[in-house]
Each structure stands twice: as C-alpha cells, then as structure tokens.
Amino acid sequence: MAPAVGKALRQFPIVSITGPRQSGKTTLAHLAASGYTYLNMELEEHSYFARKDPVSFLQQYAYKVILDEVQAVPSLFPYLQQHTDKLGKNGAYLLSGSQNFQLLESISQTLAGRVAVFSLLPLSMAEIFPYLRSSQKNWKQLCLKGFYPRLFREKINPGIFFNSYLKTYVEKDVRQVLNIHNARAFTQFIKLCAIRTGTVLNTQDIATATGVDNKTINRWVAVLEASYILHLLPPYYNNFDKRIVKKPKIYFYDTGLLCSLLGISTETGLQNHKMLGSIFENFIINEKLKQYYNKGLSPAFYFWQDTNGREVDLLIEEDKLLVHEIKSSTVVKPEFFKNINLFSSIAKDAGIKTKKYLINTGDKSYQIKNTGVQSWLGLSE
C-alpha cells in the first residue's frame, strides 16, 4: 500500500490510514512518509498539548507530521481543517488510528474533501509468501495462524497471540466505546458471530441467545465492524430478481482470530470442522479485499442468494461484474458451476456483463469453457 499512500500525500493535504490494531499502520506510515515527524497521540505528553492548546500544537508540528492514534484527540480535527486550509500544501499530515468508529466520524464531520482514506488489513499472501518455505505455503496453516505481522516477525503461538488480542484490544477498545458492563454476554456475542461466519446475519437470533435486545446487538455489530473485527458482505439486488435475500452475510477480517474463537488450533481440527468451507470462503474474500485495498481501491463487494437457497459467494463490481464461486475442494465438480452460470444468465437478461471464476484449494489455474478455475495460490501473485 505504501506507493498508493505516497501518491495520495502528493495529492491531498491529509491522508488517513485506518485498520485493526497490530495490522502494521505505523510501519506503513513510516514507509510512505519517510522523513516525517512522528507523534503517538496516545502518549499523554502529546495528547495533553493538543487538547490544551491545539493552535500552538499545530504551529509547532506544522507540516509533514505523522499523527498516530489520532482518534485519542478528537478535538484537534477542526483545527487541522483550519490549519491545512491556511497552509495550502499537500502532504501536510498522515493520520492513523485503530478505532475507526471515532476516527472516521471526526474525518467526515471536519475533513471531508481534504483527506484520502486507506484501510490497512493484516498482511496479504502477496506480502508474506516471499518469506515462507514451500512447506509453509499451506492454506490451512495460514488460516489457523492468521495474518497479523507480529505472528510472523516474532513467531508467536497463535493461541497465545489471539487470546491476548481479544483481551487487550477487542474487550478493551470495544467495551470502552460501548460502555459494556456485561462482559460475559459480550464475549458470548463475539463467539456467536464466529459460529455464524459465512451465513446471513440474523441479529434477533443472536439477541435471543445472548439475552440482550436486538437494538443492542445491532449496535455491537456496527462497532465490531468499525473496529475491523468483522465485516458485513451486502447482498446484490440489482432489481433483476425480487426473490432474493436482502440481509448481509457476516465474516471476520482475520481467519486466525476466527479459528481462535471457534476453538480450532490444529490442521486436523480444521479439516474435520463443520465450518471448513466457511473458513476457506472467509479467507479468500479477505485476500480479495486486501488486493484492492492495498492498491488504494475500494470496489463494491457483494454476495447473491435467492429465496430457494441458490447463491453466489462473491461478486465484485468492475467494468464487468466478477462472479466467484469459492470451494474448499481440490476436485472440480460440474455442480460447482451451476449457481454462477444461473446468476450470469439472469444478469445477462438484465443487461449486466459478467466474468466467472471458481476459486478452489487446488494448486493449478486453468480455463473451463468460459469460466476461470483459480488456485488459491494465485492470490499470492
């Protein structure tokens, strides 16, 4: 993502990098903004100065400054707007933050039109594959381990890492924002979301299971989404078929965290788990997101499902609608093409051009008629 961020710094007065804790935002900031002054705004010495006297703070740190965890000082944003407008230069500030719900709210209220926004997810396959041995290029191992940089740099046991991650970041950050007192219900809620990965979100069902009201569950989901723990894949309903599902599907931003919540710690456990297909699907969708995000692009991602249960796992809007079926199988079966062919036929009747893909766990990519069969390994290129 560094080249895309660097280009944006030449075009906008402010650039923002959001993403989950420990995804590498600070490293990226230093890569993209070499030579900039770095300030961690969670440190009291900086946050106190910025809150107490924002004008003097911005006079002292007037240009080419990285403000890390800037959501810690939301009162600074209106002054940033005034300062950069008066300065009239691009590349003045690079902002980063983990609490996306606070950061983006401040940006939308005060910095709209002045800031380029990037989302940094944990490492992509393209970033880690050059450093892996052949035996480590195993999708099950990668799903279990997850993609947070520290797991690779420090060789930490994923079980220890994610247990700490949940306690330190998810419970601390999210519960603090939501002012949650019932920790047990909130922990149960996260695990229930994990169990429902790859399925249509039913907040009433989760509310009943946790013993809290539906409104609360909707609020909890929104904050987990904004803090990059989970993401919702919206349904595609382009008015060409009214008999379709109109609720989003739920996925996690990192499969290591997902497997940890599900209690899966070994390849055998993953292979035999009833959610194997959903976890692989989550893994592929995440990699597709990273491919676009790391170029500074944010295309629309969807799924499609009709009321008869026929579905397409992933749709991506480009000049054509990219239609993906995702299967945790090395064997390619004729029935795998049924739903993407059906959807493409419906789309064609509606005047929508499509391009079809089947992504599987095999190690080779090739073409079958008008559909590209893609190996998961191709996502590392």
C-alpha positions in Angstrom: 0.0 0.0 0.0 3.0 2.3 0.5 3.1 3.6 -3.1 -0.6 4.4 -3.1 -0.3 6.3 0.2 2.8 8.1 -1.1 0.9 9.2 -4.2 -2.1 10.4 -2.1 0.3 12.5 0.1 1.2 14.4 -3.1 -2.5 15.0 -4.0 -4.2 15.7 -0.6 -3.3 17.8 2.4 -4.2 14.9 4.7 -4.0 11.2 4.3 -5.6 8.8 6.8 -4.8 5.1 7.4 -7.3 3.1 9.4 -7.3 -0.6 10.3 -7.3 -3.1 13.1 -4.8 -2.9 16.0 -1.4 -4.6 15.1 -2.1 -4.6 11.3 1.1 -2.6 10.6 -0.3 1.0 10.3 2.7 2.6 12.0 5.2 0.7 9.8 3.2 1.7 6.7 3.2 5.3 7.8 7.0 5.4 8.2 7.4 3.7 4.8 5.1 6.0 2.9 6.0 9.2 4.8 9.8 8.9 5.2 11.3 11.9 6.9 8.0 13.0 8.6 8.0 13.8 12.3 6.2 11.0 14.2 3.9 11.6 17.2 1.9 8.9 19.1 -1.2 10.8 20.2 -2.0 8.2 22.8 1.0 9.4 24.8 -0.1 12.0 27.4 2.7 14.4 26.6 1.3 14.8 23.0 -2.4 14.5 23.7 -2.4 16.9 26.6 -0.6 19.6 24.5 -3.0 19.1 21.6 -6.1 19.3 23.8 -4.8 22.2 25.9 -3.5 24.4 23.1 -4.3 23.0 19.6 -3.2 26.2 17.8 0.3 26.1 19.3 0.5 22.4 18.8 -0.2 22.7 15.1 2.2 25.7 14.9 5.0 23.5 16.4 4.1 20.5 14.2 3.0 22.4 11.2 4.0 20.3 8.2 5.0 16.7 7.3 3.8 15.1 10.5 2.5 11.6 11.3 -0.2 11.7 14.0 -0.6 8.1 15.1 -3.7 7.0 17.1 -5.1 10.5 16.4 -8.6 9.5 17.5 -7.3 10.0 21.0 -7.7 13.7 20.5 -10.9 14.3 18.5 -11.0 18.0 19.5 -7.9 18.5 17.2 -9.8 17.8 14.0 -11.4 21.2 13.4 -8.1 22.9 14.0 -6.5 20.5 11.5 -9.0 21.7 8.9 -8.3 25.4 9.6 -4.5 24.8 9.7 -4.3 22.8 6.4 -6.6 25.2 4.6 -4.4 28.1 5.6 -1.2 26.2 4.8 -2.4 25.3 1.3 0.1 22.4 0.9 -0.5 18.7 0.1 1.1 16.0 2.3 0.9 18.0 5.5 -0.3 15.2 7.8 -0.6 11.5 7.8 -3.2 10.3 10.3 -3.6 6.8 11.5 -5.9 5.1 14.0 -7.3 1.8 15.1 -10.7 3.0 16.5 -12.2 3.5 13.1 -15.7 4.5 14.5 -14.1 7.5 16.2 -11.6 8.4 13.5 -14.0 8.3 10.5 -16.7 10.2 12.4 -14.2 13.0 13.0 -13.0 12.9 9.4 -16.5 13.0 8.0 -17.5 15.9 10.2 -14.5 18.2 9.7 -12.1 17.0 7.0 -14.4 15.9 4.1 -12.8 16.6 0.7 -9.4 17.2 2.3 -8.4 13.7 3.2 -7.7 10.4 1.3 -8.7 7.4 3.4 -7.0 4.0 3.3 -7.8 0.7 5.1 -4.9 -1.5 6.1 -5.8 -5.1 6.8 -3.3 -7.6 8.2 -0.7 -9.0 5.8 -1.7 -10.3 2.4 -0.5 -13.5 0.9 1.5 -11.4 -1.6 3.4 -9.8 1.3 4.2 -12.9 3.2 4.8 -15.6 0.5 8.3 -14.4 -0.5 9.4 -15.2 3.1 7.7 -18.6 3.5 9.2 -22.0 2.9 7.3 -24.3 0.4 6.0 -26.4 3.4 4.6 -23.3 4.9 2.5 -22.4 1.8 -0.4 -24.3 3.2 -3.8 -22.6 3.3 -4.9 -24.4 6.4 -1.8 -23.4 8.3 -2.3 -19.8 7.2 -5.9 -19.7 8.2 -5.1 -21.0 11.6 -2.2 -18.7 12.1 -3.8 -15.6 10.8 -2.1 -12.7 9.1 -1.1 -10.2 11.8 2.6 -9.1 11.3 3.7 -9.9 14.8 2.8 -13.6 14.4 5.4 -13.8 11.6 8.0 -11.4 12.9 8.1 -12.8 16.5 6.9 -16.3 15.7 4.3 -16.2 18.5 2.0 -19.1 19.1 -1.4 -18.1 17.5 -3.3 -19.3 20.5 -1.4 -17.0 22.9 -1.5 -14.1 20.4 -5.2 -14.2 19.9 -6.1 -14.7 23.5 -4.1 -11.6 24.3 -5.5 -9.8 21.3 -9.1 -10.4 22.4 -8.4 -9.3 26.0 -6.2 -6.3 25.2 -7.9 -4.9 22.1 -11.3 -6.2 21.4 -12.6 -6.2 25.0 -10.7 -3.0 26.0 -11.3 -0.9 22.9 -14.8 -2.0 22.0 -16.2 -2.4 25.5 -14.8 1.0 26.4 -16.6 2.7 23.5 -19.8 0.8 24.1 -19.6 1.1 27.9 -20.5 -2.5 28.2 -20.8 -3.9 31.8 -21.9 -7.4 31.0 -18.6 -8.8 29.8 -19.8 -12.4 29.6 -22.7 -11.5 27.3 -20.4 -9.5 25.0 -17.8 -12.4 24.8 -20.6 -14.8 24.0 -21.9 -12.4 21.3 -18.5 -12.4 19.6 -18.3 -16.2 19.7 -21.8 -16.5 18.3 -20.8 -14.2 15.4 -17.9 -16.6 14.7 -20.2 -19.6 14.6 -22.3 -17.7 12.0 -19.4 -16.8 9.7 -20.5 -17.1 6.1 -24.2 -17.0 6.9 -26.9 -14.3 6.6 -26.8 -12.1 9.7 -29.8 -12.7 12.0 -29.5 -10.2 14.9 -32.7 -11.4 16.5 -31.3 -14.9 16.7 -28.1 -13.7 18.4 -30.1 -11.4 20.7 -32.2 -14.3 21.9 -29.0 -16.5 22.5 -27.2 -13.7 24.5 -30.2 -12.4 26.4 -29.9 -8.8 25.2 -32.2 -6.9 23.0 -32.0 -6.7 19.2 -31.1 -3.0 19.2 -28.1 -3.7 21.4 -26.9 -6.5 19.1 -27.1 -4.2 16.1 -25.0 -1.6 17.9 -22.4 -4.2 18.9 -22.2 -5.5 15.3 -21.7 -1.9 14.0 -18.9 -1.2 16.4 -17.1 -4.6 15.7 -17.4 -3.8 12.1 -16.0 -0.3 12.5 -13.1 -1.6 14.7 -12.1 -4.1 12.0 -13.0 -7.3 13.8 -15.7 -8.4 11.4 -17.2 -7.2 8.2 -20.6 -7.5 6.6 -20.9 -8.5 2.9 -24.1 -6.9 1.5 -26.4 -8.8 -0.8 -26.6 -7.9 -4.5 -30.1 -6.9 -5.6 -30.0 -5.0 -8.8 -33.7 -5.2 -9.3 -33.5 -8.1 -11.8 -34.9 -10.6 -9.3 -37.2 -9.8 -6.4 -37.0 -13.3 -4.8 -33.6 -12.7 -3.1 -32.2 -12.3 0.3 -31.7 -8.7 1.4 -29.7 -9.1 4.6 -25.8 -9.1 4.8 -23.5 -12.0 5.5 -21.0 -11.9 8.3 -17.3 -12.5 8.0 -14.2 -11.8 10.1 -11.2 -9.7 9.0 -8.7 -12.4 10.1 -9.2 -16.1 9.9 -6.7 -16.7 12.8 -8.9 -14.7 15.1 -11.9 -16.6 13.7 -10.3 -20.0 14.3 -9.3 -19.0 17.8 -12.9 -18.0 18.6 -14.1 -21.4 17.2 -11.5 -23.3 19.3 -9.7 -24.7 16.3 -5.9 -25.0 16.8 -4.7 -27.8 14.5 -4.9 -28.7 10.8 -6.8 -31.9 11.7 -9.2 -29.9 13.8 -9.8 -27.5 10.9 -10.1 -30.3 8.3 -12.7 -32.1 10.3 -14.6 -29.0 11.4 -18.1 -28.4 10.0 -17.1 -24.8 9.2 -14.1 -25.7 7.0 -15.9 -24.4 3.8 -16.9 -21.2 5.5 -13.4 -20.5 6.9 -11.9 -21.0 3.4 -14.5 -18.7 1.9 -13.7 -16.1 4.6 -10.0 -16.5 3.8 -10.5 -15.9 0.0 -12.8 -12.9 0.5 -10.3 -11.3 2.8 -7.5 -11.8 0.3 -9.6 -10.2 -2.4 -10.3 -7.2 -0.2 -6.5 -6.9 0.5 -5.7 -7.0 -3.2 -7.9 -3.9 -3.8 -7.3 -2.1 -0.6 -3.5 -2.3 -1.0 -3.8 -0.5 -4.3 -5.9 2.2 -2.7 -9.1 0.9 -4.3 -12.5 0.2 -2.7 -14.7 -1.6 -5.1 -18.2 -2.8 -4.2 -18.2 -6.4 -2.9 -21.5 -8.5 -2.7 -22.9 -11.9 -2.5 -26.1 -13.2 -4.1 -28.7 -15.6 -2.7 -32.3 -16.2 -3.7 -35.1 -17.5 -1.5 -34.6 -21.0 -2.8 -31.1 -21.0 -1.2 -29.2 -20.7 -4.5 -26.2 -18.4 -4.0 -23.0 -17.0 -5.4 -20.3 -16.4 -2.8 -18.7 -13.2 -4.1 -19.5 -10.5 -6.6 -17.1 -7.7 -7.3 -18.1 -4.7 -9.4 -15.6 -3.6 -12.0 -16.2 -2.8 -15.7 -17.8 -6.3 -15.6 -19.4 -8.0 -12.6 -16.9 -10.6 -11.4 -18.7 -13.7 -10.3 -16.9 -16.0 -7.8 -17.8 -19.5 -6.5 -15.4 -20.5 -3.6 -14.9 -24.2 -2.8 -12.7 -25.8 -0.2 -12.0 -28.7 -2.6 -9.1 -29.7 -4.9 -11.6 -31.6 -7.1 -13.6 -29.6 -9.6 -17.1 -30.9 -9.9 -19.7 -29.9 -12.6 -22.2 -28.8 -9.9 -19.7 -26.2 -8.7 -20.6 -24.1 -11.8 -24.4 -24.4 -11.5 -25.1 -21.2 -9.5 -22.6 -18.9 -11.2 -24.0 -20.0 -14.5 -27.5 -19.4 -13.3 -26.6 -15.9 -11.9 -24.8 -14.9 -15.1 -27.8 -15.9 -17.2 -30.1 -13.8 -15.0 -27.6 -10.9 -15.1 -27.3 -11.2 -18.9 -31.1 -10.8 -19.3 -30.8 -7.7 -17.2 -28.0 -6.3 -19.5 -25.2 -6.9 -17.0 -21.9 -8.3 -18.3 -20.2 -10.9 -16.1 -16.9 -12.8 -15.8 -17.0 -16.1 -14.0 -14.4 -17.7 -11.6 -14.2 -20.8 -9.5 -11.6 -20.5 -6.7 -10.6 -23.8 -5.0 -7.8 -25.4 -2.9 -6.0 -26.9 -5.9 -2.5 -25.9 -7.0 -3.2 -25.1 -10.6 -5.2 -22.4 -12.5 -6.8 -23.0 -15.9 -9.9 -22.3 -18.0 -13.0 -24.5 -18.4 -15.2 -23.1 -21.2 -15.9 -19.6 -20.2 -15.0 -19.9 -16.5 -11.6 -19.4 -14.9 -10.7 -22.0 -12.4 -8.3 -20.3 -10.0 -6.0 -21.9 -7.4 -5.9 -20.2 -4.0 -2.2 -19.9 -4.6 -2.8 -17.4 -7.4 -3.9 -14.8 -4.8 -0.2 -14.6 -3.7 0.8 -13.1 -7.0 
